[in-house]
Amino acid sequence: MTFHAVRSLLAGGDADASPVGIGLAIASLLVMPLLVRAKRRTGRELGSATVMADSTQTMLCTCLSAVLLVGLVLNAVWGWSWADPIAALVIAGVAVKEGVEAWRGEHCDDCAPLPAVDAATGQGSGCTDGCCTDRKA
């Protein structure tokens, strides 16, 4: 992807408009936030760091869909063929950043979301962010 984006920018090749790509990016932007919310709710209810991490990745995919949509729309509406490869480079940069962080273990993968304090029982840690240092439950 990066190679083709740089080649397109340097060679000045024109990207074709993609109505199907625009439609899919719009659909992604409508559906993915709902999926993020459902995954986060499920992760909190299960106390699952894995599901919470997956919700974060889904949110990242939503953001990347927005970048894709901007590139496609700028190309389709104003004929800015350079916008499509720029969007591809942004997506590639995010992918590299995420990959390096994962390789280095810079993610909070050893903590699970803990339930907030239950008003009826007084049980729970009061933690709601998923990465509490106080692991009392």
C-alpha positions in Angstrom: 0.0 0.0 0.0 2.7 2.5 0.9 4.7 1.7 -2.2 1.7 2.3 -4.5 0.7 5.5 -2.6 4.2 7.0 -2.9 4.5 5.9 -6.6 1.1 7.5 -7.3 2.1 10.7 -5.6 5.5 10.9 -7.4 4.2 9.8 -10.8 1.1 11.9 -10.7 -1.3 9.1 -11.6 -5.0 9.8 -11.3 -7.1 7.7 -9.0 -10.6 6.9 -10.2 -13.6 7.9 -8.1 -15.0 5.0 -6.2 -18.7 5.3 -5.3 -18.7 1.8 -4.0 -15.7 2.6 -1.7 -17.5 5.8 -0.5 -20.6 3.8 0.3 -18.7 1.1 2.2 -16.8 3.8 4.2 -20.0 5.5 5.1 -21.6 2.2 6.1 -18.5 1.5 8.2 -18.8 4.9 9.9 -22.4 4.2 10.8 -22.0 0.6 12.0 -18.6 0.5 13.7 -19.3 2.9 16.5 -22.3 0.8 17.5 -20.1 -2.3 17.5 -17.5 -0.4 19.6 -20.2 0.5 22.2 -21.5 -3.1 22.3 -18.0 -4.6 22.7 -17.1 -2.1 25.5 -20.3 -2.9 27.3 -19.7 -6.6 26.9 -16.0 -6.3 28.0 -17.0 -4.4 31.1 -19.7 -6.9 32.0 -17.4 -9.9 31.5 -14.4 -8.2 33.0 -12.5 -9.1 29.8 -9.4 -7.1 28.9 -9.4 -9.0 25.6 -12.8 -7.7 24.6 -12.0 -4.2 25.8 -8.8 -4.3 23.6 -10.8 -5.5 20.7 -13.2 -2.6 21.1 -10.3 -0.2 21.0 -9.1 -1.8 17.8 -12.6 -1.5 16.3 -12.5 2.2 17.2 -9.2 2.5 15.4 -10.8 0.9 12.4 -13.6 3.4 12.6 -11.1 6.3 12.5 -9.3 4.7 9.6 -12.6 4.4 7.7 -13.0 8.2 8.2 -9.6 8.9 6.8 -10.4 6.6 3.8 -13.7 8.4 3.3 -12.1 11.8 3.3 -9.5 10.7 0.7 -12.2 9.1 -1.5 -14.6 12.1 -1.3 -11.9 14.7 -2.0 -10.9 12.7 -5.1 -14.5 12.1 -6.3 -15.8 15.6 -5.7 -12.9 17.9 -6.4 -10.7 15.6 -8.5 -7.9 15.7 -6.0 -6.3 12.4 -7.0 -3.4 13.0 -4.6 -5.9 12.8 -1.6 -6.3 9.0 -2.1 -2.6 8.1 -1.8 -2.2 10.6 1.1 -5.1 8.8 2.9 -3.3 5.5 2.2 -0.1 6.8 3.7 -1.9 8.0 6.9 -3.5 4.5 7.2 -0.1 2.8 6.7 1.5 5.1 9.3 -1.2 4.2 11.8 -0.8 0.5 11.1 3.0 0.7 11.6 2.6 2.7 14.8 0.1 0.2 16.2 2.3 -2.7 15.1 5.4 -1.3 16.8 3.5 -0.7 20.0 2.1 -4.2 20.0 5.5 -5.6 19.3 7.0 -3.7 22.2 4.1 -4.8 24.4 3.0 -1.2 25.0 -0.6 -2.1 25.5 -2.5 -2.7 28.7 -3.0 -6.4 28.2 -2.5 -7.5 31.7 -5.5 -5.7 33.2 -9.1 -6.4 32.9 -11.9 -4.0 33.5 -13.2 -4.2 37.0 -16.8 -3.7 38.0 -17.7 -0.3 39.5 -18.9 -0.3 43.0 -22.3 -2.0 43.2 -24.6 0.3 45.2 -26.6 -2.6 46.6 -23.7 -4.7 47.9 -20.9 -2.2 48.2 -18.7 -4.6 46.3 -16.3 -3.7 43.5 -13.3 -1.6 43.1 -14.8 1.6 41.7 -12.6 1.2 38.6 -14.2 1.8 35.3 -11.3 2.6 33.0 -10.1 -1.0 32.4 -6.5 -0.4 33.5 -6.6 0.2 37.2 -3.5 -0.3 39.2 -5.6 -1.3 42.2 -6.9 -4.8 41.4 -9.2 -5.2 44.4 -12.6 -6.6 43.5 
